[in-house]
Amino acid sequence: MAKEKIVLAYSGGLDTSVILAWLKETYDAEVIAFTADVGQQDELEGLEEKAIKTGASKVYIDDLRDEFAKDFIYPMFQAGALYEGQYLLGTSIARPLIAKRMVEIARAEGATAIAHGATGKGNDQVRFELAAAALAPEIKVIAPWRDPQFREQFPGRAEMIAYAEKQGIEVKATAAKPYSTDRNLLHISYESGMLEDPWFDASSEENKGMYVLSVSPEDAPDQPEYLELSFEQGNCTGLNGESMTPLQVMEKLNELGGKHGIGRVDMVENRFVGMKSRGVYETPGGTILFHAHRVMESLTMDRDVMHLRDSLISKYATLVYNGFWFAPERLCLQALVTESQKNVTGTVKVKLYKGNVITAGVQSPVSLYNPDIATMEADPTQAYNQDDATGFIQLNALRLKVSAGVQQSK
């Protein structure tokens, strides 16, 4: 009989390298390693050879960067998604794409299961598995970190390192790794290790070496840099007059944002599984794009449409954070968001300076701003009669007066 096939989300790090060998040994299965290129850059070097040496029967390294930017980052930014007021969801938004491709490979290869190296304490296990449930409920999911047998064999990193050495698996990890990272086109995250102490200052001079995508604001250029972002129906389509794909936009904004120390966030967030977690993030390009998109909306989006969409930002961001990207309620919200963006077209000018994104101008052929109406001088259009405000205020004040009268009578 042919062996069972398992598709493993493989990064080449200590955990997934050990898991690859463990799956093959424990399940007597054929393990297909899958790595999604979502913008890790040099982290992908040598992965195919390493996976084969570790025991993979086949290796997929798929470039998903275009799809990631166009179909995941851009729709999420149209929604204005921001988790708990700070987090631009860099890790969260990559997981459904990775899971989607894993499922596609599993079906193409006739695999009966997919596996991941997410821990039993984190959000990623939920994101991978909810996406798989929505897309391929017939495929089994193996989560080694939730398997008592696996945890008994590997209670800590020291045991994993020893196992890797015994199996001849090359890993760069040491028993005293100071923090863990996750990188993609939108951001890089840092957590665990020294960062588990929320009083630890990750922005200090001695910790500059931790950051990858950006210089510290103190070390950014002393001269500001101006940038123009072109938008069509809520999507950034070019920079400084040059047309670009979503991927090209993200890559260029990351370069510029990193140069000017933009996009660093240090926060304690609420994980879906119930605990609080401290994370440090670099999102240089995303921070610029998020700011510019909001400015573009301010000029072109109807007031009540904006307020309706804004009332749903927390819900939308929570759905993404918790792993419900493919859930019907997220798809329903996305339809509303897409409709809201039909008029979000024009150009935004921003100034990048020492960690800040500063609005420097905005224009649009479909602007809803009319200076003749908004002017404090005489209104040549006579579209707004100031006398009308008297009745407007009186009607809106009526319930307040009634309420005040009731309180006074007490």
Secondary structure, DSSP 4 states (H G I P E B T S, - for coil): -PPPEEEEE--SSHHHHHHHHHHHHHH--EEEEEEEESS-GGGGTTHHHHHHHHT-SEEEEEE-HHHHIIIIIHHHHHTT--BTTTB--HHHHHHHHHHHHHHHHHHHHT-SEEE----TTSSHHHHHHHHHHHH-TTSEEE-GGG-HHHHHH-SSHHHHHHHHHHHT------TT---EEEE-SS-EEEESGGGGSTTS-TTSGGGGGG-SS---GGGS-SS-EEEEEEEETTEEEEETTEE--HHHHHHHHHHHHHHTT--EEEEEEE-TTS-EEEEEEE-HHHHHHHHHHHHHHHHHS-HHHHHHHHHTHHHHHHHHHHT-TTSHHHHHHHHHHHHHTTT--EEEEEEEETTEEEEEEEE-TT----HHHH-SS--TT----TTHHHHHHHHHHHHHHHHHHHHHH-
